[in-house]
């Protein structure tokens, strides 16, 4: 599979001398028990036509216009601005004809746009436009809203931790995640409350190295400091020096671990793993910490560390 990740199960079965069903079951076991992931890296086609639109909106309509245009698939960025325009829209297109159609059919025809000025981007000073660093995670605000808005819907701790993992993976764009309710070594075998995509083999090996003092461990540091830890590249970061081989074998690159605080008490940590080099800037970390804070009270209540919410009193008979 490392040599050719696209090889069909039938071909793999012939190579190792087993049935196709056996190959399928072994792959399923590797995914479930050892965190095997299969990924593909798509080479994006360059966008030869990049545009910036400066929009003058109707009075009181700038927010509506900005939110509407931000949903368009061609749009890279929308900013609220001051000066001669109210909204700036940056977008990319396969060719100039598509850019023109977007300007006429989407921008200029929007009922909230009074006038629009277009600018064709031809490059950056010093050379053609190119990315300055690794991309950040993609945040799905709709997924987060569905999980976080409204009354709690968790019948037990298992459902709660599943919801947290959904928020981290689906909402915050992590590839893998792990929730720990105590520091490594504090209660052997019971500190990991829930994991998704993180193999037990990796966890056991890492905990063993933490226990014998070869490495401090990111989760243990967060429990000691009550502060988040960002590891840009766990394959080379000095903090993970004694576990670089484990990181490479597991297959992740970047790591973020957050504290879940209930008042002064640390009730759990959330570790988020990214399979590619990922930019975890301050804004993203703040958003992720906000998600952790949202679930912290529910975790504390489930663990018996916080009182249950008060029940609403029933109205008196005949009362209004």
N, C-alpha and C positions, 0 to 999 in steps of 0.2 A: 504493500500500500504506500510506503514511503517513496518507492521508485515510480509508481504510477497510481496516483490517487483516483484516477478515473477507471481503473480496471474493473470490469464487471465481476460479480460474484462467481459466475460460471468459470471464467478464466482463472481466478484465484483458486478455485476448487481443483482445477486440473493441475495447477502448479504444485500444490501441496498434497495432492492425492486423497482428497476427501470429497464429500458430497457438497453441493451448493447449499443445501439446508444447514449443514454443519458450519459453513463459512458465515451464513447469515446469523446463526445463533452465537458464534464466537464474536462477531462484530458487535452484536447487541450487548453481550456481556462486557466487552471492552468499554462500550459507551456508558453502561450502567454502573460498573464497578470500578473502572479505572479512568474515567473522565475523557475517553477518546473523543476528539472532535475532528471533523472533516470540513475544511474550508477551502474556498476558491478566491483567488485575487484577480479581479477584473481590471484590465488596463483601460482607463477611461479615455475616450476620444477627446482630443483637444477641441475646445470651443472657439472657432475662429472669429466669432462675432460677439464681443462683450460690450454691453451698453450700460449707461447711467442715465436715468430720467429724473429731472428736477420738476416736481409737480407743485402747482399752485392750486389749492383745493378751495371748494366752496366754504364759506364761513361755518365753523363748527363741525366740519366733516373730515378733518385730517386723520383722526384716529380710525374712523370707519374705512377710509381709503387705504390707510397703511395696513390694517388687518386684512382687508380684502385682497390686496395685491400680494401680501406675504404668502398666501395660500397657492399662488400660481407656481407650477412646477419649474418654470424657467427662471424664477427669481432666486437670486443668491442671498440678497440682503435688503432690508428695508429700514431706513432711519428717519426719525422725526428730526427736522432741522429748523433753524431760524434764518432770517434774512429774506432774500427775494423769493424763496420757495418754502413750502411747508413739509414736503416729504421727498426723500431721495430713495430711488429704487435702483439696485444693481442687478443685472440679469445677464444670462449667457444663452447663446443660440447656436444652432449648427451652421447657419449662414445668415447673410444680410437680409435676405428675403423674409426669413422667419422673424428677424428682429423688427422689420418694418410692419409685418402683420401684427405682431404683439403691440407695437406702439399705437397702431390705428384701431385694432379691434378690442384691445383690452384696456390700454391706458387712456387714450383720448376719448373712448366711448364710455368710460366710467362716469356715472351721473354725479359723482362727487368731485371730479377733476375739472377745474376751470380752465387751466392751460398746462401744457407740458413742454419742456425743453429737453432734447435728447443729446447725449454726448457719446461718441464712439470711442471706446478705449483701445489704444493701439499698443500700449506697453508701459513698462515702468522705467524710470530714469536709471540708466546704467545697464539696461538689458530687457529682454522680454519678460512678461509677467510669469512668475513661477511661485509655487508655495514656499512659505518661509519656514515651515516646520511640520511636525506630524499633525494630523487632524484630531479634533476633539471628539468625544462621544456624541452620538445623536440623541437628544432628549425628546421623548414623546410626551408632550404635555397632556394630550388627551388620555393616554393610558394612566398617567399619574393622577389626573383629576378623577378618573373613574374609580381608582383605588383609594383615594384620600378624601374625597368630598362625600359628605353624608354621614349618617350614624355608623358606628363600627358594626361589621357583619361577621365577626369571628366567633365561632362556637367554641373553639378551644385553641390551645397554644400552637398546635400543628397548622391549623388554618391561618392563624396570625402570621406565623413565619413564612408560610407559602405566599401570603399577600406581600410581605416585605420583599421576598425574592422576586416576585413579579414586578414590584415597583423598581427594584434595582436593575434587573435584566431588561425588562420591556420598557420601562419608563426612563431609566437613566443610561441605558445603552451598554451596560457591562456584559461581557461574554460569560462570566462565571461569578458566583457569589457564595459567601459563607457567613453564617451567623454564629457567634460564640457567646455563651452566657457566663463564661469564667475564663481567666487567663490560662494559657497552655500549662499543663502540669499541676494546676490547682486541684483538679478532680479528674484523674486520668480516665479517658474514655467517655466523659460526659460533658465536656465543655463545648463541643460542637453541637449546636441545637438543630441546624439545618444547613445543607449544602446543595449547590446545584452546579454541575459541571466540574467540580473539584474532586479528584480521585482520593479514595481512602488511602491508597498506597503513598501518595504525596504527603498527606496529612500525618500519617504514622511516622514516616521518615523524618519529617520536619520537627514534629514534637519530640522525637527521640534526640535530635541534635540540640534542641532547646534544653531538654532535661539534662544532658551531659555537659552543657555550658559552651558548646561550640558556636552557637549563635543566639542572639537575644530574641529575635523574632519580632515581626511588625506588630502582631496582635498583642503580644506581651508588653511591648512599649506603649501602645495605646492604653492598655489597662493601667500602666504605671503613671502615665502623664495626663490621661484624660484629654488628649489632643489628637487630632487626625494625623495620619502619616501618609505622604505621597511618595511612591517609589516610581520614578519615571521609567527606568529600565532595570527590572529585577535581575536580569541576566548579568549585569555588570556593577550594580550599585553596591558600595561597600557594606551597607547595612545587611545585605543578603550574601555576603562573601562566602560564608560556610554552607550556602545552599544553592549556589549558582547551578550546580549539576542537577539538582532537583527541579529548579525552575525551568531549565531547558527541557528536561524530560517531560515535565507537565505541559509545557507548550504555551505558557502565558508570558507577557512582556511587562506591561505596566500594572501597578497595584495601588489601590487607595483603600485604607482602613479608617473607619469613622467610629467615634464613640456614640453610644446611645445613653444619654444622661437623663435621669429623673431627679431633678433638683441637684443635690451634690453627689448623688449615688450613680455609679456607672452600672447599668443593668445588662448591657450587652455590647458587642461590637459587630459592625458589618464590614466585611472585606469584599472589595469589588476588583475583579481581575479582567484584564483586557488582553486579547490575543495578539494585538499589534501595538507597535509603539504609539502611544496615545497622549495627546496634550491634555493634562488635567489642570486647567487654570483656576484662579481664585474664584471666578464666577461659578464655574461648574462645581467646585468643591463646596461652595456656599449653598448651592441648590441641593446637592446630595446630602449635606448636613441637615438642611431643612426637612428633607424627607425622613431622615433618621430621627430627628426630633419629633416629627409628627407621630411616629409609631412608638416612641420611647414610653409614653404613658401607658399605652395598651400592653406593652411587654411587661412593664413594672406591675400592672394590675394582674396579669396572668401569672406572674411569678410570686404573687402575694406580697409585693413590696410597696404597693400603693392601694388605697381604699377603692372599692368599687364605686362607680358613679351613683349619685342619689337617685332613688326612684321618684318619678313624678307622682305627686299626690293626686288621688282621684277627687273630682269635684263633689261637693256635698249634694245630697239628694235635693233636687229642685233648684239648685244653684245655677248661676250662669258664669 
